[in-house]
Amino acid sequence: MTTKTSFGTLEILLEKEGKIISEFLTFEKEGRGHIHQQWEICYVLDGKGVIVNGNKRVEVKKGDVCKIPPNTNHWMIPDVNLEILIVYSDNI
């Protein structure tokens, strides 16, 4: 099920034992800073923008991958629409 968010839309693709494993997100506007306890692997499916990863700004476009370490503040800034597949993992 797709849910409207403050930045666009979010769809949980896979959950295991109550933990989210994978999500599909569409950013229509800038997200908010947040952290996770796990690695976040972001696959850019469409669009382009910036992923703020700690104190780094990573420019991304369709086909790019960005890895965000656990406990790192991060957020996404779309140029237009930015579609991202996210996989969470305890290790990479």
N, C-alpha and C positions, 0 to 999 in steps of 0.2 A: 504494500500500500504506500502510495506517495503522500508525503506530508508537506504542507506549506511551512516555511520557516521565515525567520527575519531576513535571510540572505537569498532565498529562492525556494528550492525543494530538496527533500531528502527521502530516499527509499532504502529501507533496510533490506539487504539481499540475503544475508545468511546470519543466523544466530546459533550458538551452541551453548547449552547449559546456562542460558540467560545472558551470555556475553555476545555482543555484536562482533561479528567476524568481518563482514563486508557491507559497504553502503555505496549507493549511487547518489551523488549530489550535483545539483545544478545551481551555480552561483549567478544571480542576476545583479547582485550588489555586494559590497564588501561584507565579509563575515566578521565575527568578533573573536578576539583572542581567547584561547582556551588550551588546556593540556589534556593528555591521555597518559595512562600508566603503561601503555604498550607502544611499540613501533607503529607508525602509520605510513603505509606505502601508498602513494597517490599516483594513479595512472591517469593522465589527461586524455580523455576520449575525444573532446572537441573544444574549440575556442582557444583563448589564450588569456594570460593574466600574470599575476604575481602571487607566489606563496611566500608569506613572511614566516620564516623558520628560525625561531630564536631571534638573533640580531642580524640575520641574513635575509636579503630579499632575492628570491630565486624567480627569474622570469621563466614562464612555462608556456608551452603551446601543445597542440594535438600531437600525441605520440611520446611526450616526455614523461619521465618518472621522477618523483621527488620523495626522498625518505626523511621522515621526521622522527627523531629519537624520542624515547619516552620522557615524560616530564618536561617537554620543551614547549614554551608558549608559541602558538602559531595561528595563522588565519589566512584566508584566501581573498584576493582582490581581482575580480574579473575585468578584462578589457571590454568585452561585450558579455556574452554568456560563456561560462566556463563549466564544462561537464567533467566530473572527476569520479573515477572508481577508486574506492578506498578499501584497503585490506589492513586489518589490525593483526599484529603478531607479537608474541612474547620475545622472539628473537629473529634475526635475519641472517 
